[in-house]
Amino acid sequence: MNAKKTQKSGWLSRKARVRKKVLGTAERPRLNVYRSNRHIYAQVIDDAAGRTIVAASTRVDGIADNAKKAEAAKKVGEIIGRLAKEKGVEMVVFDRSGYIYHGRIQALADGAREAGLKF
């Protein structure tokens, strides 16, 4: 139980450290990522207005049913990129939320890049 608290508090401190440096504007909103054991969530946020522009996840879109985790994350990245382009967003700031940039996080970012988003 104690190791679990230490692990979560480490993630929270990394998340806060990344978040204080990354700010989304109307011209360049923030692409935020949250990863759970089963699903991955992404949303494009305009911090100046305090609103979410677009959001996608494996849970809502039903992608995680047949795909492996990294493949599902890449599909979510492609969906979030396509939806953001439809809303007129060309460039984003990537907020990895304290997660290490590899695996599912990297796959989501690659999928968003392939859909046309620039980081």
Rosetta blueprint (number, residue, H / E / L):
1 M L
2 N H
3 A H
4 K H
5 K H
6 T H
7 Q H
8 K H
9 S H
10 G H
11 W H
12 L H
13 S H
14 R H
15 K H
16 A H
17 R H
18 V H
19 R H
20 K H
21 K H
22 V L
23 L L
24 G L
25 T L
26 A L
27 E L
28 R L
29 P L
30 R E
31 L E
32 N E
33 V E
34 Y E
35 R E
36 S L
37 N L
38 R L
39 H L
40 I E
41 Y E
42 A E
43 Q E
44 V E
45 I E
46 D E
47 D L
48 A L
49 A L
50 G L
51 R E
52 T E
53 I E
54 V E
55 A E
56 A E
57 S E
58 T H
59 R H
60 V H
61 D H
62 G L
63 I H
64 A H
65 D H
66 N L
67 A L
68 K L
69 K H
70 A H
71 E H
72 A H
73 A H
74 K H
75 K H
76 V H
77 G H
78 E H
79 I H
80 I H
81 G H
82 R H
83 L H
84 A H
85 K H
86 E H
87 K L
88 G L
89 V L
90 E L
91 M E
92 V L
93 V E
94 F E
95 D E
96 R L
97 S L
98 G L
99 Y L
100 I L
101 Y L
102 H L
103 G L
104 R H
105 I H
106 Q H
107 A H
108 L H
109 A H
110 D H
111 G H
112 A H
113 R H
114 E H
115 A L
116 G L
117 L L
118 K E
119 F L
